[in-house]
């Protein structure tokens, strides 16, 4: 089992920045992949950014490329999402997803990000 705790959401004006954190505990030695997803009201959950625990190039949705950066601190079992130049359309509940080598996926509880125009 992997437990995830997200933090860092809030209200920000357009053009501002926020950093989300997702701290994992439990069987984190089984981590294979970490990702961030978001879900806006009335819309399906969508991929935002992701990376492999072992390293390599992160991947991003086209809508956030150049503005968002995903990173990790493996010693702290934490993944981050730095969000810059935020837009009102970035408003959503953001979830982290943790995938193990056994292909089991765990989700965080979600954190609200609201960008005002």
MDTraj code that builds the backbone (N, CA, C; nanometers):
import mdtraj as md
import numpy as np

residues = "UNK UNK UNK UNK UNK UNK UNK UNK UNK UNK UNK UNK UNK UNK UNK UNK UNK UNK UNK UNK UNK UNK UNK UNK UNK UNK UNK UNK UNK UNK UNK UNK UNK UNK UNK UNK UNK UNK UNK UNK UNK UNK UNK UNK UNK UNK UNK UNK UNK UNK UNK UNK UNK UNK UNK UNK UNK UNK UNK UNK UNK UNK UNK UNK UNK UNK UNK UNK UNK UNK UNK UNK UNK UNK UNK UNK UNK UNK UNK UNK UNK UNK UNK UNK UNK UNK UNK UNK UNK UNK UNK UNK UNK UNK UNK UNK UNK UNK UNK UNK UNK UNK UNK UNK UNK UNK UNK UNK UNK UNK UNK UNK UNK UNK UNK UNK UNK".split()
xyz = np.array([
    [0.0841, -0.1203, 0.0000],
    [0.0000, 0.0000, 0.0000],
    [0.0868, 0.1243, 0.0000],
    [0.0408, 0.2248, -0.0718],
    [0.1061, 0.3555, -0.0742],
    [0.0007, 0.4585, -0.0370],
    [0.0350, 0.5439, 0.0587],
    [-0.0545, 0.6514, 0.0976],
    [0.0011, 0.7828, 0.0441],
    [-0.0871, 0.8661, -0.0067],
    [-0.0463, 0.9925, -0.0683],
    [-0.1162, 1.1095, 0.0001],
    [-0.0409, 1.2143, 0.0253],
    [-0.0967, 1.3365, 0.0839],
    [-0.0540, 1.4538, -0.0024],
    [-0.1517, 1.5235, -0.0561],
    [-0.1249, 1.6370, -0.1434],
    [-0.1388, 1.7676, -0.0659],
    [-0.0677, 1.8683, -0.1120],
    [-0.0776, 2.0006, -0.0523],
    [-0.0350, 2.1043, -0.1548],
    [-0.0646, 2.2301, -0.1239],
    [-0.0151, 2.3398, -0.2059],
    [-0.1179, 2.4080, -0.2934],
    [-0.2387, 2.3578, -0.2974],
    [-0.3399, 2.4231, -0.3789],
    [-0.3849, 2.5541, -0.3162],
    [-0.4669, 2.6290, -0.3912],
    [-0.5174, 2.7546, -0.3394],
    [-0.5730, 2.8416, -0.4480],
    [-0.5936, 2.9674, -0.4117],
    [-0.6478, 3.0678, -0.5033],
    [-0.5341, 3.1607, -0.5460],
    [-0.5233, 3.1828, -0.6758],
    [-0.4170, 3.2680, -0.7270],
    [-0.4706, 3.3464, -0.8464],
    [-0.4156, 3.4627, -0.8691],
    [-0.4556, 3.5416, -0.9849],
    [-0.3884, 3.4883, -1.1111],
    [-0.4499, 3.5142, -1.2239],
    [-0.3912, 3.4752, -1.3514],
    [-0.2508, 3.5335, -1.3638],
    [-0.1592, 3.4510, -1.4110],
    [-0.0203, 3.4912, -1.4212],
    [0.0632, 3.4519, -1.3014],
    [-0.0031, 3.4094, -1.1954],
    [0.0672, 3.3718, -1.0740],
    [0.1198, 3.2295, -1.0775],
    [0.1751, 3.1883, -0.9630],
    [0.2382, 3.0565, -0.9525],
    [0.1914, 2.9839, -0.8274],
    [0.1947, 2.8532, -0.8344],
    [0.1701, 2.7659, -0.7203],
    [0.2596, 2.6435, -0.7340],
    [0.2942, 2.5830, -0.6208],
    [0.3661, 2.4561, -0.6235],
    [0.2882, 2.3531, -0.5444],
    [0.2525, 2.2471, -0.6111],
    [0.1833, 2.1369, -0.5466],
    [0.2851, 2.0321, -0.5024],
    [0.2556, 1.9677, -0.3908],
    [0.3394, 1.8591, -0.3398],
    [0.2537, 1.7358, -0.3186],
    [0.3154, 1.6208, -0.3386],
    [0.2484, 1.4941, -0.3141],
    [0.3486, 1.4050, -0.2407],
    [0.3238, 1.3861, -0.1121],
    [0.4136, 1.3073, -0.0285],
    [0.3602, 1.1660, -0.0140],
    [0.4457, 1.0689, -0.0402],
    [0.4064, 0.9290, -0.0336],
    [0.4638, 0.8621, 0.0896],
    [0.3917, 0.7640, 0.1387],
    [0.4413, 0.6816, 0.2495],
    [0.3935, 0.5395, 0.2261],
    [0.4552, 0.4466, 0.2981],
    [0.4196, 0.3066, 0.2796],
    [0.5211, 0.2375, 0.1912],
    [0.4752, 0.1558, 0.0993],
    [0.5622, 0.0751, 0.0155],
    [0.6157, 0.1546, -0.1044],
    [0.6823, 0.2650, -0.0749],
    [0.7274, 0.3528, -0.1826],
    [0.8444, 0.2940, -0.2611],
    [0.9092, 0.1895, -0.2076],
    [1.0198, 0.1287, -0.2810],
    [0.9713, 0.0577, -0.4067],
    [0.8419, 0.0434, -0.4188],
    [0.7844, -0.0215, -0.5369],
    [0.7447, 0.0785, -0.6450],
    [0.7798, 0.2066, -0.6243],
    [0.7343, 0.3108, -0.7163],
    [0.7952, 0.2947, -0.8543],
    [0.7133, 0.3088, -0.9548],
    [0.7558, 0.3012, -1.0945],
    [0.7340, 0.4335, -1.1665],
    [0.6187, 0.4958, -1.1408],
    [0.5809, 0.6151, -1.2169],
    [0.4963, 0.7050, -1.1291],
    [0.5114, 0.8361, -1.1474],
    [0.4295, 0.9322, -1.0741],
    [0.3719, 1.0307, -1.1739],
    [0.2491, 1.0706, -1.1506],
    [0.1887, 1.1647, -1.2433],
    [0.0946, 1.2597, -1.1738],
    [0.0662, 1.3687, -1.2435],
    [-0.0330, 1.4659, -1.1971],
    [-0.1465, 1.4693, -1.2990],
    [-0.2682, 1.4703, -1.2484],
    [-0.3891, 1.4796, -1.3295],
    [-0.4750, 1.5911, -1.2726],
    [-0.5710, 1.6354, -1.3502],
    [-0.6625, 1.7374, -1.2996],
    [-0.8026, 1.7125, -1.3540],
    [-0.8996, 1.7628, -1.2795],
    [-1.0389, 1.7481, -1.3208],
    [-1.1118, 1.8777, -1.2919],
    [-1.1595, 1.9401, -1.3971],
    [-1.2385, 2.0624, -1.3850],
    [-1.3861, 2.0242, -1.3762],
    [-1.4685, 2.1119, -1.3214],
    [-1.6113, 2.0822, -1.3080],
    [-1.6732, 2.0472, -1.4433],
    [-1.7454, 1.9360, -1.4456],
    [-1.8142, 1.8949, -1.5668],
    [-1.7257, 1.8318, -1.6720],
    [-1.5982, 1.8129, -1.6393],
    [-1.5049, 1.7551, -1.7372],
    [-1.4437, 1.6269, -1.6819],
    [-1.3864, 1.5487, -1.7738],
    [-1.3193, 1.4271, -1.7325],
    [-1.1803, 1.4594, -1.6764],
    [-1.1305, 1.3691, -1.5951],
    [-0.9959, 1.3850, -1.5431],
    [-0.8964, 1.3722, -1.6583],
    [-0.7966, 1.4614, -1.6596],
    [-0.7012, 1.4621, -1.7686],
    [-0.5578, 1.4627, -1.7175],
    [-0.4692, 1.4062, -1.7989],
    [-0.3275, 1.4023, -1.7673],
    [-0.2688, 1.5428, -1.7747],
    [-0.1795, 1.5733, -1.6792],
    [-0.1094, 1.7015, -1.6774],
    [0.0408, 1.6820, -1.6989],
    [0.1011, 1.5985, -1.6165],
    [0.2461, 1.5777, -1.6254],
    [0.2813, 1.4476, -1.5542],
    [0.3965, 1.3889, -1.5916],
    [0.4365, 1.2648, -1.5269],
    [0.5834, 1.2360, -1.5463],
    [0.6364, 1.1477, -1.4622],
    [0.7769, 1.1102, -1.4721],
    [0.7977, 0.9737, -1.4108],
    [0.9066, 0.9067, -1.4544],
    [0.9423, 0.7777, -1.3977],
    [1.0300, 0.7999, -1.2752],
    [1.0109, 0.7163, -1.1759],
    [1.0846, 0.7289, -1.0508],
    [1.2355, 0.7160, -1.0736],
    [1.2724, 0.6380, -1.1740],
    [1.4145, 0.6151, -1.1999],
    [1.4802, 0.7295, -1.2757],
    [1.4024, 0.8266, -1.3203],
    [1.4586, 0.9403, -1.3919],
    [1.4135, 0.9442, -1.5363],
    [1.4822, 1.0217, -1.6175],
    [1.4437, 1.0366, -1.7564],
    [1.3617, 1.1621, -1.7780],
    [1.3242, 1.1839, -1.9023],
    [1.2524, 1.3052, -1.9380],
    [1.1079, 1.2978, -1.8905],
    [1.0604, 1.3998, -1.8222],
    [0.9190, 1.4039, -1.7859],
    [0.8331, 1.4260, -1.9105],
    [0.7058, 1.4006, -1.8992],
    [0.6124, 1.4269, -2.0081],
    [0.5056, 1.5238, -1.9601],
    [0.4529, 1.6023, -2.0539],
    [0.3557, 1.7062, -2.0201],
    [0.2421, 1.7084, -2.1219],
    [0.1269, 1.7489, -2.0744],
    [0.0183, 1.7783, -2.1670],
    [0.0537, 1.9045, -2.2448],
    [0.0096, 1.9124, -2.3683],
    [0.0409, 2.0291, -2.4510],
    [-0.0062, 2.1587, -2.3860],
    [-0.1153, 2.1526, -2.3136],
    [-0.1736, 2.2731, -2.2552],
    [-0.0880, 2.3336, -2.1441],
    [0.0062, 2.2571, -2.0903],
    [0.0871, 2.3083, -1.9786],
    [0.2361, 2.3151, -2.0117],
    [0.2757, 2.2687, -2.1280],
    [0.4170, 2.2703, -2.1643],
    [0.4728, 2.4107, -2.1584],
    [0.5906, 2.4237, -2.0998],
    [0.6540, 2.5535, -2.0878],
    [0.6086, 2.6326, -1.9666],
    [0.5027, 2.5873, -1.8997],
    [0.4525, 2.6588, -1.7819],
    [0.4629, 2.5750, -1.6547],
    [0.4447, 2.4455, -1.6675],
    [0.4472, 2.3554, -1.5514],
    [0.5742, 2.2706, -1.5547],
    [0.6238, 2.2370, -1.4357],
    [0.7412, 2.1500, -1.4238],
    [0.7159, 2.0461, -1.3156],
    [0.7340, 1.9201, -1.3508],
    [0.7202, 1.8119, -1.2534],
    [0.8606, 1.7696, -1.2101],
    [0.8747, 1.7444, -1.0807],
    [1.0033, 1.7023, -1.0270],
    [0.9801, 1.6136, -0.9060],
    [1.0880, 1.5516, -0.8597],
    [1.0738, 1.4644, -0.7434],
    [1.1932, 1.4783, -0.6508],
    [1.1691, 1.4478, -0.5260],
    [1.2747, 1.4350, -0.4268],
    [1.2632, 1.2914, -0.3768],
    [1.3440, 1.2046, -0.4342],
    [1.3302, 1.0624, -0.4028],
    [1.3589, 1.0329, -0.2554],
    [1.4494, 1.1102, -0.1971],
    [1.4818, 1.0883, -0.0556],
    [1.3627, 1.1180, 0.0339],
    [1.2762, 1.2068, -0.0116],
    [1.1574, 1.2435, 0.0663],
    [1.0313, 1.1759, 0.0153],
    [1.0454, 1.0921, -0.0888],
    [0.9279, 1.0266, -0.1485],
    [0.8202, 1.1291, -0.1814],
    [0.8621, 1.2349, -0.2448],
    [0.7700, 1.3443, -0.2754],
    [0.7849, 1.3854, -0.4207],
    [0.6724, 1.4127, -0.4841],
    [0.6728, 1.4652, -0.6194],
    [0.6075, 1.6027, -0.6166],
    [0.6585, 1.6915, -0.7002],
    [0.6124, 1.8295, -0.7021],
    [0.5587, 1.8657, -0.8400],
    [0.4724, 1.9660, -0.8420],
    [0.4284, 2.0243, -0.9676],
    [0.4366, 2.1754, -0.9514],
    [0.5380, 2.2345, -1.0145],
    [0.5531, 2.3796, -1.0143],
    [0.4708, 2.4345, -1.1292],
    [0.3782, 2.5232, -1.0968],
    [0.2876, 2.5783, -1.1973],
    [0.3092, 2.7289, -1.2061],
    [0.3553, 2.7731, -1.3204],
    [0.3790, 2.9150, -1.3448],
    [0.2857, 2.9661, -1.4536],
    [0.2742, 3.0976, -1.4621],
    [0.1898, 3.1609, -1.5646],
    [0.0515, 3.0968, -1.5676],
    [-0.0071, 3.0837, -1.4523],
    [-0.1365, 3.0155, -1.4426],
    [-0.2460, 3.0925, -1.5147],
    [-0.3379, 3.0162, -1.5716],
    [-0.4498, 3.0722, -1.6463],
    [-0.5807, 3.0276, -1.5817],
    [-0.6884, 3.1015, -1.6028],
    [-0.8175, 3.0584, -1.5466],
    [-0.8562, 2.9167, -1.5892],
    [-0.8173, 2.8767, -1.7078],
    [-0.8519, 2.7415, -1.7540],
    [-0.7711, 2.6323, -1.6831],
    [-0.6751, 2.6701, -1.6011],
    [-0.6037, 2.5720, -1.5187],
    [-0.6812, 2.5384, -1.3918],
    [-0.7893, 2.6091, -1.3675],
    [-0.8702, 2.5834, -1.2486],
    [-0.9248, 2.4413, -1.2504],
    [-0.8967, 2.3667, -1.1434],
    [-0.9380, 2.2269, -1.1365],
    [-0.8958, 2.1701, -1.0012],
    [-0.9413, 2.0499, -0.9744],
    [-0.8866, 1.9726, -0.8639],
    [-0.7714, 1.8908, -0.9213],
    [-0.6555, 1.9027, -0.8573],
    [-0.5352, 1.8354, -0.9051],
    [-0.5094, 1.7121, -0.8184],
    [-0.4805, 1.6008, -0.8856],
    [-0.4567, 1.4737, -0.8187],
    [-0.3191, 1.4199, -0.8566],
    [-0.2489, 1.3639, -0.7599],
    [-0.1281, 1.2903, -0.7954],
    [-0.1617, 1.1423, -0.8046],
    [-0.0908, 1.0757, -0.8923],
    [-0.1095, 0.9333, -0.9170],
    [0.0244, 0.8647, -0.9015],
    [0.0248, 0.7576, -0.8275],
    [0.1465, 0.6826, -0.7969],
    [0.1273, 0.5409, -0.8495],
    [0.2180, 0.4953, -0.9352],
    [0.2039, 0.3626, -0.9958],
    [0.3226, 0.2758, -0.9556],
    [0.2949, 0.1556, -0.9142],
    [0.4009, 0.0647, -0.8707],
    [0.4457, -0.0266, -0.9853],
    [0.5550, -0.0983, -0.9624],
    [0.6024, -0.1945, -1.0614],
    [0.5009, -0.3046, -1.0841],
    [0.4159, -0.3279, -0.9875],
    [0.3105, -0.4259, -1.0042],
    [0.1874, -0.3705, -1.0743],
    [0.1999, -0.2458, -1.1266],
    [0.0919, -0.1802, -1.2012],
    [-0.0277, -0.1433, -1.1145],
    [-0.0060, -0.1347, -0.9845],
    [-0.1125, -0.0857, -0.8982],
    [-0.1043, 0.0669, -0.8916],
    [-0.2163, 0.1325, -0.9060],
    [-0.2198, 0.2789, -0.9049],
    [-0.2862, 0.3295, -0.7779],
    [-0.2263, 0.4316, -0.7222],
    [-0.2809, 0.4984, -0.6038],
    [-0.3034, 0.6452, -0.6387],
    [-0.4090, 0.7015, -0.5810],
    [-0.4427, 0.8410, -0.6059],
    [-0.4406, 0.9205, -0.4763],
    [-0.3977, 1.0459, -0.4878],
    [-0.4089, 1.1372, -0.3754],
    [-0.5533, 1.1835, -0.3598],
    [-0.5788, 1.2587, -0.2534],
    [-0.7143, 1.3027, -0.2233],
    [-0.7564, 1.4218, -0.3087],
    [-0.6617, 1.4851, -0.3752],
    [-0.6922, 1.5999, -0.4590],
    [-0.6730, 1.7305, -0.3849],
    [-0.6298, 1.8322, -0.4582],
    [-0.6151, 1.9656, -0.4013],
    [-0.6697, 2.0662, -0.5025],
    [-0.7472, 2.1609, -0.4540],
    [-0.8150, 2.2565, -0.5414],
    [-0.7199, 2.3685, -0.5818],
    [-0.7161, 2.3958, -0.7105],
    [-0.6436, 2.5103, -0.7644],
    [-0.7455, 2.5986, -0.8355],
    [-0.7528, 2.7237, -0.7937],
    [-0.8453, 2.8183, -0.8546],
    [-0.7666, 2.9393, -0.9036],
    [-0.7805, 2.9690, -1.0319],
    [-0.7097, 3.0812, -1.0919],
    [-0.8136, 3.1859, -1.1329],
    [-0.8034, 3.3035, -1.0742],
    [-0.8979, 3.4098, -1.1040],
    [-0.8448, 3.4979, -1.2164],
    [-0.9370, 3.5515, -1.2953],
    [-0.8964, 3.6355, -1.4090],
    [-0.8867, 3.7813, -1.3686],
])
top = md.Topology()
chain = top.add_chain()
for i, resn in enumerate(residues, 1):
    res = top.add_residue(resn, chain, resSeq=i)
    for name in ("N", "CA", "C"):
        top.add_atom(name, md.element.get_by_symbol(name[0]), res)
traj = md.Trajectory(xyz[None], top)
